[in-house]
């Protein structure tokens, strides 16, 4: 059913146009004598055709059309203006202002029917294109979801591959990724960016795939020479992920390379300092260390939450970006929920 909005300060004209509209079929005429009231109605409703008289006391047809077109989503609705035969200048101005066609007084029944049907055909075409665009957008979203699902599966498998060679558990990967998202949100990053951090953070240590077992799985403290080899995992992770066409993998590459940098410039591999460290790296550095401290491993007991908080606090401006530490603390209730939700089923043997 087409909604046809009719605005005219004359009751006789409203009655006449309403009768002509009803003869078109499949039309619901909506009548207003006052253009200001009609404009209020248009703020909450979208007509399929507007028929408006030029000469009205509160607001003439030109001003109504300008105000109507200014409403969101009303710029393409067909508008017919009713004018007198001698008002050519008004018609020119109306065309410039957004009218699509004209009816002249006295209104001819056949001319009205032809022009109104043409305008409603235009509106039907608009609706068809809008619906088609929505359908296509849905198809694109569906295909994109399939691609992203496969992408996430690939990322999961990459992270699992690194995990098989690392004594840390899968729950650690989940926790630190969600802690990273908490920090991102606390920093005021938008939802999409916070989600990107969540999806990319699990790849922070993927470069450990390239570290020899005798170093990666060594139960005791590493020698200086061994530690230098271990530090290569940051560069290896970057090299593995950096040239991907995937936004998530590229973010993972950035995180892999930079999450061991320290805010005071004493980290590795680049010795970057402060805001020169990529933001995602600064975020994951806090999340990763916090979870490592508060998790039990075969070679260490879990720290208490109070001790871990104190360690992060003492590391503000030295190891950690102060704003990232503050953001983690600001989301503390969510942090506790994450810690409870992703629990280690057991401790993997070294």
GIRAPE-V872292 format. One record per pair of residues at least 12 apart in sequence whose C-alpha atoms are under 10 Angstrom apart, sorted by sequence separation. I is the first residue (numbers start at 1). J is the second residue. If there is no record, write none. Layout:
# GIRAPE-V872292
I_J + I_J
This chain:
# GIRAPE-V872292
6_18 + 17_29 + 18_30 + 52_64 + 91_103 + 103_115 + 181_193 + 182_194 + 184_196 + 185_197 + 214_226 + 215_227 + 238_250 + 240_252 + 241_253 + 242_254 + 257_269 + 258_270 + 260_272 + 261_273 + 262_274 + 263_275 + 265_277 + 291_303 + 293_305 + 294_306 + 312_324 + 313_325 + 5_18 + 18_31 + 52_65 + 81_94 + 102_115 + 103_116 + 160_173 + 181_194 + 182_195 + 184_197 + 216_229 + 238_251 + 240_253 + 241_254 + 257_270 + 258_271 + 261_274 + 263_276 + 290_303 + 294_307 + 312_325 + 313_326 + 4_18 + 17_31 + 65_79 + 80_94 + 81_95 + 101_115 + 102_116 + 159_173 + 180_194 + 181_195 + 183_197 + 184_198 + 212_226 + 215_229 + 216_230 + 238_252 + 239_253 + 242_256 + 258_272 + 263_277 + 291_305 + 293_307 + 294_308 + 312_326 + 6_21 + 14_29 + 50_65 + 65_80 + 79_94 + 101_116 + 180_195 + 181_196 + 182_197 + 211_226 + 215_230 + 237_252 + 238_253 + 239_254 + 241_256 + 242_257 + 261_276 + 262_277 + 290_305 + 293_308 + 294_309 + 14_30 + 15_31 + 65_81 + 79_95 + 178_194 + 181_197 + 182_198 + 237_253 + 238_254 + 240_256 + 261_277 + 292_308 + 293_309 + 309_325 + 312_328 + 313_329 + 4_21 + 14_31 + 30_47 + 35_52 + 87_104 + 101_118 + 178_195 + 180_197 + 181_198 + 212_229 + 236_253 + 237_254 + 238_255 + 239_256 + 260_277 + 261_278 + 291_308 + 312_329 + 4_22 + 14_32 + 29_47 + 35_53 + 50_68 + 80_98 + 81_99 + 84_102 + 85_103 + 86_104 + 101_119 + 177_195 + 179_197 + 180_198 + 181_199 + 211_229 + 212_230 + 235_253 + 237_255 + 238_256 + 239_257 + 259_277 + 290_308 + 293_311 + 14_33 + 28_47 + 62_81 + 79_98 + 80_99 + 81_100 + 82_101 + 83_102 + 84_103 + 85_104 + 86_105 + 100_119 + 178_197 + 179_198 + 180_199 + 210_229 + 211_230 + 234_253 + 235_254 + 237_256 + 238_257 + 258_277 + 259_278 + 262_281 + 263_282 + 289_308 + 290_309 + 309_328 + 11_31 + 13_33 + 28_48 + 29_49 + 30_50 + 31_51 + 32_52 + 33_53 + 61_81 + 78_98 + 79_99 + 80_100 + 81_101 + 82_102 + 83_103 + 84_104 + 85_105 + 177_197 + 178_198 + 180_200 + 181_201 + 210_230 + 211_231 + 234_254 + 236_256 + 237_257 + 238_258 + 257_277 + 258_278 + 259_279 + 261_281 + 262_282 + 309_329 + 11_32 + 27_48 + 29_50 + 35_56 + 61_82 + 77_98 + 78_99 + 79_100 + 80_101 + 81_102 + 82_103 + 83_104 + 84_105 + 85_106 + 177_198 + 178_199 + 180_201 + 211_232 + 234_255 + 235_256 + 236_257 + 257_278 + 258_279 + 259_280 + 260_281 + 261_282 + 290_311 + 10_32 + 11_33 + 27_49 + 34_56 + 35_57 + 36_58 + 61_83 + 76_98 + 77_99 + 78_100 + 79_101 + 80_102 + 81_103 + 82_104 + 83_105 + 84_106 + 176_198 + 177_199 + 179_201 + 180_202 + 208_230 + 210_232 + 211_233 + 234_256 + 235_257 + 255_277 + 258_280 + 259_281 + 260_282 + 263_285 + 289_311 + 290_312 + 2_25 + 3_26 + 4_27 + 5_28 + 6_29 + 7_30 + 8_31 + 9_32 + 10_33 + 33_56 + 34_57 + 35_58 + 36_59 + 75_98 + 77_100 + 78_101 + 79_102 + 80_103 + 81_104 + 82_105 + 83_106 + 84_107 + 175_198 + 177_200 + 178_201 + 207_230 + 208_231 + 210_233 + 233_256 + 234_257 + 235_258 + 254_277 + 255_278 + 258_281 + 259_282 + 262_285 + 289_312 + 1_25 + 2_26 + 3_27 + 4_28 + 5_29 + 6_30 + 7_31 + 8_32 + 9_33 + 10_34 + 34_58 + 35_59 + 76_100 + 82_106 + 83_107 + 174_198 + 177_201 + 178_202 + 207_231 + 208_232 + 209_233 + 233_257 + 234_258 + 254_278 + 255_279 + 256_280 + 257_281 + 258_282 + 259_283 + 260_284 + 261_285 + 1_26 + 2_27 + 3_28 + 4_29 + 5_30 + 6_31 + 7_32 + 8_33 + 9_34 + 33_58 + 34_59 + 35_60 + 39_64 + 43_68 + 82_107 + 174_199 + 176_201 + 177_202 + 207_232 + 208_233 + 211_236 + 232_257 + 234_259 + 254_279 + 255_280 + 256_281 + 259_284 + 260_285 + 1_27 + 2_28 + 3_29 + 4_30 + 5_31 + 6_32 + 7_33 + 8_34 + 9_35 + 35_61 + 38_64 + 39_65 + 42_68 + 46_72 + 48_74 + 176_202 + 177_203 + 207_233 + 208_234 + 210_236 + 234_260 + 254_280 + 255_281 + 258_284 + 259_285 + 260_286 + 286_312 + 1_28 + 2_29 + 3_30 + 4_31 + 5_32 + 6_33 + 7_34 + 8_35 + 46_73 + 47_74 + 50_77 + 51_78 + 52_79 + 53_80 + 54_81 + 55_82 + 174_201 + 175_202 + 177_204 + 206_233 + 207_234 + 208_235 + 209_236 + 210_237 + 234_261 + 254_281 + 255_282 + 258_285 + 259_286 + 7_35 + 35_63 + 36_64 + 39_67 + 40_68 + 43_71 + 46_74 + 48_76 + 49_77 + 50_78 + 51_79 + 52_80 + 53_81 + 54_82 + 55_83 + 62_90 + 66_94 + 69_97 + 173_201 + 174_202 + 176_204 + 205_233 + 206_234 + 207_235 + 208_236 + 209_237 + 252_280 + 253_281 + 255_283 + 256_284 + 259_287 + 260_288 + 6_35 + 7_36 + 35_64 + 39_68 + 42_71 + 43_72 + 45_74 + 48_77 + 49_78 + 50_79 + 51_80 + 52_81 + 53_82 + 54_83 + 55_84 + 61_90 + 62_91 + 65_94 + 69_98 + 173_202 + 204_233 + 205_234 + 207_236 + 208_237 + 231_260 + 251_280 + 252_281 + 255_284 + 259_288 + 260_289 + 286_315 + 7_37 + 35_65 + 38_68 + 43_73 + 47_77 + 48_78 + 49_79 + 50_80 + 51_81 + 52_82 + 53_83 + 54_84 + 66_96 + 67_97 + 68_98 + 69_99 + 172_202 + 173_203 + 204_234 + 206_236 + 207_237 + 251_281 + 255_285 + 259_289 + 286_316 + 7_38 + 36_67 + 43_74 + 46_77 + 47_78 + 48_79 + 49_80 + 50_81 + 51_82 + 52_83 + 53_84 + 62_93 + 63_94 + 66_97 + 173_204 + 205_236 + 206_237 + 207_238 + 289_320 + 305_336 + 6_38 + 7_39 + 39_71 + 42_74 + 47_79 + 62_94 + 65_97 + 66_98 + 80_112 + 170_202 + 173_205 + 205_237 + 206_238 + 207_239 + 5_38 + 54_87 + 61_94 + 62_95 + 64_97 + 65_98 + 66_99 + 204_237 + 205_238 + 207_240 + 235_268 + 286_319 + 17_51 + 62_96 + 63_97 + 65_99 + 203_237 + 204_238 + 206_240 + 207_241 + 234_268 + 235_269 + 285_319 + 286_320 + 62_97 + 80_115 + 203_238 + 206_241 + 234_269 + 235_270 + 285_320 + 286_321 + 290_325 + 5_41 + 54_90 + 62_98 + 80_116 + 232_268 + 233_269 + 285_321 + 286_322 + 5_42 + 54_91 + 62_99 + 79_116 + 231_268 + 232_269 + 282_319 + 283_320 + 287_324 + 61_99 + 78_116 + 203_241 + 231_269 + 282_320 + 283_321 + 286_324 + 287_325 + 290_328 + 14_53 + 80_119 + 166_205 + 282_321 + 285_324 + 286_325 + 13_53 + 54_94 + 78_118 + 79_119 + 166_206 + 228_268 + 281_321 + 282_322 + 283_323 + 284_324 + 285_325 + 5_46 + 6_47 + 78_119 + 162_203 + 228_269 + 282_323 + 283_324 + 286_327 + 287_328 + 3_45 + 4_46 + 5_47 + 77_119 + 78_120 + 160_202 + 163_205 + 166_208 + 279_321 + 282_324 + 283_325 + 286_328 + 3_46 + 4_47 + 5_48 + 6_49 + 7_50 + 8_51 + 9_52 + 10_53 + 77_120 + 78_121 + 156_199 + 159_202 + 160_203 + 162_205 + 163_206 + 165_208 + 166_209 + 274_317 + 282_325 + 3_47 + 4_48 + 5_49 + 6_50 + 7_51 + 8_52 + 9_53 + 78_122 + 155_199 + 158_202 + 159_203 + 162_206 + 165_209 + 273_317 + 274_318 + 277_321 + 283_327 + 295_339 + 2_47 + 3_48 + 4_49 + 5_50 + 6_51 + 7_52 + 8_53 + 9_54 + 77_122 + 78_123 + 155_200 + 158_203 + 159_204 + 161_206 + 162_207 + 163_208 + 164_209 + 165_210 + 166_211 + 203_248 + 273_318 + 274_319 + 279_324 + 283_328 + 294_339 + 2_48 + 3_49 + 4_50 + 5_51 + 6_52 + 7_53 + 8_54 + 9_55 + 10_56 + 76_122 + 77_123 + 156_202 + 159_205 + 160_206 + 162_208 + 163_209 + 165_211 + 203_249 + 206_252 + 207_253 + 273_319 + 274_320 + 275_321 + 1_48 + 2_49 + 3_50 + 4_51 + 5_52 + 6_53 + 7_54 + 8_55 + 9_56 + 52_99 + 76_123 + 152_199 + 155_202 + 156_203 + 159_206 + 161_208 + 162_209 + 165_212 + 166_213 + 200_247 + 201_248 + 204_251 + 205_252 + 206_253 + 274_321 + 297_344 + 8_56 + 9_57 + 51_99 + 152_200 + 155_203 + 158_206 + 159_207 + 161_209 + 162_210 + 165_213 + 200_248 + 201_249 + 203_251 + 204_252 + 205_253 + 273_321 + 274_322 + 287_335 + 291_339 + 295_343 + 296_344 + 7_56 + 9_58 + 50_99 + 53_102 + 77_126 + 159_208 + 162_211 + 167_216 + 199_248 + 200_249 + 203_252 + 204_253 + 207_256 + 295_344 + 297_346 + 298_347 + 50_100 + 51_101 + 52_102 + 53_103 + 76_126 + 159_209 + 166_216 + 167_217 + 198_248 + 199_249 + 200_250 + 201_251 + 202_252 + 203_253 + 204_254 + 205_255 + 206_256 + 207_257 + 296_346 + 297_347 + 298_348 + 299_349 + 51_102 + 52_103 + 53_104 + 155_206 + 158_209 + 165_216 + 166_217 + 167_218 + 196_247 + 197_248 + 200_251 + 201_252 + 203_254 + 204_255 + 205_256 + 264_315 + 267_318 + 296_347 + 297_348 + 298_349 + 299_350 + 8_60 + 51_103 + 53_105 + 165_217 + 167_219 + 196_248 + 199_251 + 200_252 + 201_253 + 203_255 + 204_256 + 205_257 + 263_315 + 264_316 + 266_318 + 267_319 + 295_347 + 297_349 + 298_350 + 8_61 + 195_248 + 196_249 + 199_252 + 200_253 + 201_254 + 202_255 + 203_256 + 204_257 + 262_315 + 263_316 + 264_317 + 265_318 + 266_319 + 297_350 + 7_61 + 197_251 + 200_254 + 201_255 + 202_256 + 204_258 + 205_259 + 263_317 + 264_318 + 265_319 + 196_251 + 197_252 + 200_255 + 201_256 + 204_259 + 262_317 + 263_318 + 264_319 + 196_252 + 200_256 + 204_260 + 262_318 + 263_319 + 264_320 + 7_64 + 262_319 + 263_320 + 264_321 + 197_255 + 201_259 + 261_319 + 262_320 + 263_321 + 260_319 + 261_320 + 262_321 + 263_322 + 51_116 + 50_116 + 49_116 + 49_117 + 50_119 + 49_119 + 48_119 + 49_120 + 48_120 + 48_121 + 49_122 + 5_79 + 6_80 + 7_81 + 8_82 + 48_122 + 49_123 + 4_79 + 7_82 + 48_123 + 47_123 + 48_124 + 204_281 + 48_126 + 48_127 + 201_280 + 219_298 + 220_299 + 200_280 + 201_281 + 204_284 + 219_299 + 204_285 + 197_279 + 201_283 + 202_284 + 197_280 + 201_284 + 196_280 + 197_281 + 200_284 + 201_285 + 204_288 + 194_280 + 197_283 + 198_284 + 201_287 + 202_288 + 20_107 + 193_280 + 197_284 + 201_288 + 20_108 + 24_112 + 20_109 + 24_113 + 17_107 + 20_110 + 23_113 + 24_114 + 16_107 + 21_112 + 17_109 + 20_112 + 21_113 + 24_116 + 13_106 + 16_109 + 20_113 + 24_117 + 27_120 + 155_248 + 13_107 + 155_249 + 17_112 + 21_116 + 151_246 + 154_249 + 184_279 + 20_116 + 21_117 + 24_120 + 152_248 + 184_280 + 187_283 + 151_248 + 152_249 + 155_252 + 183_280 + 148_246 + 151_249 + 183_282 + 184_283 + 148_248 + 180_280 + 183_283 + 184_284 + 180_281 + 182_283 + 183_284 + 180_282 + 181_283 + 180_283 + 181_284 + 183_286 + 179_283 + 180_284 + 183_287 + 179_284 + 180_285 + 182_287 + 177_283 + 178_284 + 180_286 + 181_287 + 177_284 + 179_286 + 180_287 + 176_284 + 179_287 + 180_288 + 176_285 + 178_287 + 179_288 + 176_286 + 177_287 + 176_287 + 177_288 + 179_290 + 4_116 + 175_287 + 176_288 + 179_291 + 175_288 + 176_289 + 176_290 + 177_291 + 173_288 + 175_290 + 176_291 + 4_120 + 172_288 + 175_291 + 176_292 + 3_120 + 175_292 + 2_120 + 173_291 + 172_291 + 171_291 + 172_292 + 2_123 + 2_124 + 172_295 + 168_292 + 171_295 + 169_295 + 168_295 + 168_296 + 169_297 + 168_297 + 167_297 + 168_298 + 167_298 + 219_350 + 167_299 + 217_349 + 218_350 + 217_350 + 216_350 + 187_323 + 186_323 + 187_324 + 186_324 + 187_325 + 186_325 + 187_326 + 188_327 + 183_323 + 184_324 + 186_326 + 187_327 + 183_324 + 186_327 + 187_328 + 182_324 + 183_325 + 185_327 + 186_328 + 183_326 + 184_327 + 185_328 + 186_329 + 187_330 + 180_324 + 183_327 + 184_328 + 186_330 + 182_327 + 183_328 + 185_330 + 186_331 + 182_328 + 183_329 + 185_331 + 180_327 + 181_328 + 182_329 + 183_330 + 179_327 + 180_328 + 182_330 + 183_331 + 179_328 + 182_331 + 182_332 + 179_331 + 182_334 + 183_335 + 179_332 + 182_335 + 179_334 + 180_335 + 178_334 + 179_335 + 182_338 + 178_335 + 179_336 + 176_335 + 179_338 + 175_335 + 178_338 + 179_339 + 177_338 + 178_339 + 176_338 + 175_338 + 176_339 + 174_338 + 175_339 + 178_342 + 174_339 + 175_340 + 175_341 + 176_342 + 172_339 + 174_341 + 175_342 + 171_339 + 174_342 + 175_343 + 173_342 + 174_343 + 171_341 + 172_342 + 171_342 + 172_343 + 170_342 + 171_343 + 172_344 + 170_343 + 171_344 + 169_343 + 170_344 + 171_345 + 169_344 + 170_345 + 171_346 + 168_344 + 169_345 + 169_346 + 169_347 + 170_348 + 168_347 + 169_348 + 167_347 + 168_348 + 167_348 + 168_349 + 166_348 + 167_349 + 168_350 + 166_349 + 167_350 + 164_348 + 166_350 + 165_350
